[in-house]
Amino acid sequence: MAVGQSIPRVDAFAKVTGEAKYTADLVPANAYVAKIVRAPVASGWVRGFDLTEAQAVPGVVRIFTCFDVPDIQFPTAGHPWSTVPSHQDICDRKLLNAHIRVWGDEIAVVVARDRISAERAARLVKADIEVLPALSTPDEAMAPGAPCLHEEKPGNVVVHSQFHLGDGTFDEAAATPGAVVVSGHYSVPAVQHCHMEPVHSFAYMEGQKITVVSSTQIPHIVRRVCGQALGIPWSRVRVIKPYMGGGFGNKQDVLVEPLAAWLTTQLGGHAVNIELSREEVLGCTRTRHAFDWDVQAVASPDGTLLARTYCAKSNQGGYASHGHAIAANAANVFKQCYRDRVSLDSESYTVYTNRPTAGAMRGYGIPQGCFITEALTDDLAYALGMDPLEFRLKNCVQAGYVDPHNGITMHAYGLDQVLEKGRAAIDWDAKRRLYQNQTGDRRRGVGMALFTYKSNVYPISLETASCRMMLHEDGRVTVQMGATEIGQGADTVFTQMAAESIGLPVDAIDIQSVQDTDVSPFDTGAYASRQTYVSGMACKMTGESLRGKILDYAAGMLERSAEGLTITDGQIVDETGQTVLTVADVGMESCYSLTNSRHLTAEETYHCEQNTFATGACFAEIEVDLALGQIHVLRLVNVHDSGRLINPKLAEAQVHGGMSMGLGYALSEEMLFDDACKPLNANLLDYKIPTAMDTPKLEALFVEVDDPTGPYGNKALGEPPAIPVAPAIRNALLHATGVSVHSLPLTPQKLIEHFRAAGLLGGEDHV
């Protein structure tokens, strides 16, 4: 059995030895270097340029401005394309932009023979800019008379959506005798992905074909968007994705690839390289969406959740990118975790502002939605005087839950086991009692937060994936996936699935880690925790197809029926359990038979029309230093129901990585801006991600409930670990201090202000 085993990562040796080739390793030695000229303001219009000094810099090849590029608006989101216009992404940006909508907007580009010349010339480009007021928040952008960022969206609202569930109203629920009502304004900030490898692409031409080499999660989508941006047939673009140093959703957007592709067409097909600096990556690519909410919840005296209201404003920044999909996903988790007996009212706005463009980031709106859902849940339990875990067990969704809007179904249910396993692991009941009614400057608390998360994007968007396998003369099999390995271990999991479905040992499988859209089968990419579930099914189907072909050919060699033959560990075995041939025997004969040469390959497409929920929870134990406003996380325990684990060690590593991201979201990470929307901490010194010294012991536990819709009973695990950590820590703070903090991150300054307002500290001189 290959599935379920903790085999080593198949790419480990190549990565630790430096053998793996990333985009930077493949840039041609004679490639031109392109340096983007960025707007020094967040809102305005470019009226002209003075390029005299910049063009005089030795080594400069050409300078292009926003007035030189095609007058084509295109989308950048890494979504499957739709042939239905109303389902297509918003086309709202050009290769270079005369209308400035974010600080650092791309207004021109210098192409030079080397990096130093390009950077020197870029600093000398002079732009005549008409400056407009910068809109920092959704409320500012929605105010009467606010400048319009995109003429297609007057009022700056990208999308407004709402829904109502239930037969009653919130007011009716609130009129229940003894009902407890809580309400509040909550918020979370924009944060950054901080992937190790920067955004990097280069492009060149061979004949009429444009080849783009890029660190991207979505090679087939990049191909399409480059074609759209340049106004050329998509098949004229070839995208190669080498090894990648992480993406976390930032590279689920098409960032610099179309510009690189266009530049090579203007320079005779010469290779053009665009590698963003760390400051550009942090300040000028994509962020996680900042949200503001106004919410209410009401429960009966026995702790039955009756009704909630939800109003969200999502700060989209200057361009649509993934747009309202993030806000819609955040609203979904609000409804998908709990049962409102009377009503649930939800309203969401996604709004253009002059902040950096927000896009996909690990969890795709669910970390934000989970924070408000779980913070509000704990606040309501606190007001009821009820144990928050018991409140959740009483009100969480049950087995067989079906989303009333999209039909996604909880096919397998492990949430109750998740909560009980976490309860035991953290010693919840004893510590909730132990940490009651504390005094002094150091106090401890335990908190938790649960979540639900779907396993792909169906039925909201297309879900499709293909796989190709080839049997070689020595009995080894090469696997080609359109799905991308971005550091999460996908290639290892696909190797195990291929071995399992064919009947080979895992060391007989060779998987191609590089995607090439001219060669690799189609797949929409790495996002939505879809690959093991969707692309994995394509892998399983292809393996079973190739297995059938191998057995049919073996039957011909044996002059018998294939019925009763099977493949086990590379051996072809008959009904008696005797080995009659090996797969290597079939590989050699099928390639070189003088009478029946058939090259055994298989390729299958999985058109997915299924989805399912993964669930989980985080349990946090903390110590709070009231005087310093510091939270020391003592223990973090994540418990996940992600169905059957394909590779338990890889699963544990995924959870640890996600928990680390959630820790930063909780305690320190926040993009800061001045009044003109200029980023203030777009570097890894001032942007505070957790270090090894800040990270407690991370514990990952699992409840393995086979899901009937997954290829091997598995479902989503890639993004879920990052989701519940921040609200769990926030709720532990509530337990420790009785202070309800309504925003992230939980920084010392913020905490001291809250502690002082709650009377937990003395005057201004209390230290």
PEMO-V889624 format. One line per field, one symbol per residue. ss: DSSP state (h for helix, s for strand, l for the rest). phi: phi as a letter, one per 40 degrees, with the letter a starting at -180 (. if undefined). psi: psi as a letter, one per 20 degrees, with the letter a starting at -180 (. if undefined). A space follows every 10 residues. Layout:
BEGIN
ss=???
phi=???
psi=???
END
This chain:
BEGIN
ss=llllllllll lhhhhhhlll lshhhhllll lsssssssll lllsssssss lhhhhlllls ssssslllll lllsllslll llllhhhlll llslllllss lllllsssss ssllhhhhhh hhhhlsssss sllllllhhh hhllllllll llllllssss sssssllllh hhhhllllls ssssssssll llllllllls ssssssllss ssssllllhh hhhhhhhhhh lllhhhssss slsllllllh hhslllhhhh hhhhhhllll lssssllhhh hhhhllslls sssssssssl llllssssss ssssssslll llllhhhhhh hhhhhhlsll llssssssss sslllllsll lllllhhhhh hhhhhhhhhh hhhhlllhhh hhhhhsllll lsllllllsl llllhhhhhh hhhhhhlhhh hhhhllllll lsssssssss ssssllllll lllsssssss slllllssss sllllllllh hhhhhhhhhh hhlllhhhss slllssllll llslllllll hhhhhhhhhh hhhhhhhhhh hhhhhhhhll lllllsssll ssslllllss sshhhhhhhh hhllllllll ssssssslll lsssssssss ssssslllls ssssssssss slsllllhhh hhhhhhhhhh hhhhhhhlll llslllllsl llllllllll lhhhlllsss ssllllllll lllslllllh hhllhhhhhh hhhhhhhlll llsllllhhh hhhhhhhlll lllllll
phi=.ccgccccdc bccccccgcc bcdccbcdcc ccbbbccbcc bcaibcbibb bdcccccdgc cabbbccbcd cbcacbccbd cbccdcbccc cbabdbbccc bacgdcbaab bbcacccccc cdcccbbcbc cbccbcbdcc cccdgcdccb ccbcggccab baabbhcbbc cccccddgdb bbaibbabcc bbcfccccca aaaabbgccc bbbacbcbdc cddccccccc gbdcccbbbb bcdbbgafhc ccbcbbcccc ccccccbggc cbbbbccccc cccbbbbccc bbbbbaabbc dcgccbaaba bbbbccgcbc fcfcdccccc cccccccbbc cbaabbabbb bcbccdccac adhfgcdccc cccccccccc ccccgbdccc ccccbccbdg dbccbbgcbc cbbbcccdcc ccdcccfdcc ccccccfcbg cbbbabaaab abacbabccc bcbaababbb cbccgcbcbb bccbcbhcgd cccccccccc cchbccccbb bccccbccbc ccachcaffc cccccccccc ccccccdccc ccccccccfa cccgcabbfg bcbcccgccb abccdcdccc cbccbacbcc baabbbccbb aaccbiabbb bbbbccccgb bbccabbbbb bbgcccadcc cccdcccccc ccccccbaca cbbcccgccb bcaccccccc bcccbccbbb bbbcbdcccc dbgcadadcd cccccccccd ccccccbgbc cbabcccdcc ccccccccgc bcccccb
psi=ohpiqmqqpi jgghghijhp prghiipqhj qqpppppqpj ripappirqo jghgiippip gqpqriiirq mpprriqlqq qqiohijqqp ojrrgqphop iqpjqoirpp prirgggggg hhhipppopo prppohqhgg hiqpiqqphp himpijogqp qqrpqribrg hghhippjqp pqrrpqqqrp rqhlqgprpp qqqrqocjpp pppqnqimgh hggghggghi krphiipppp oaqqlqgkhh jjqofighgg ggghhikkjq pppooqrhhg ghijdqrqpq qpqpqqqpqr hjjppgqqqp oqopohahqh cicihghhhg hghhhihroo hgqppppppp ppajrqpqbq qohlhhhghh ghghghghhg hghikqphgh gghhirqrpj pppigijpqn hpojhghggh ghghhilggg hhghjqlqrr ipqqqqrrqr rqprjaiqjh rpoqqqqpqp prhjjqpppp qiqpojiijg hgghgggggg hhkqqhjjpo poipqoiigq qpqiaorkki ghgfhhhhgg ggghghgghg hgghhghilr qipiqrpoki poqahijqph rrhhgggggh hjpiiloooo rqpqpooplq rrpqraqppp prppoghikq poogqpoppp nkbpphnhgh gghgggghhg ghgghghhpp pqqahjkppi llrjghonqq rhhipapppp qqonoppiiq hkjrapighh higigghggg hhggghijpo pjrqrmqggg ghgggghiji rbahjp.
END
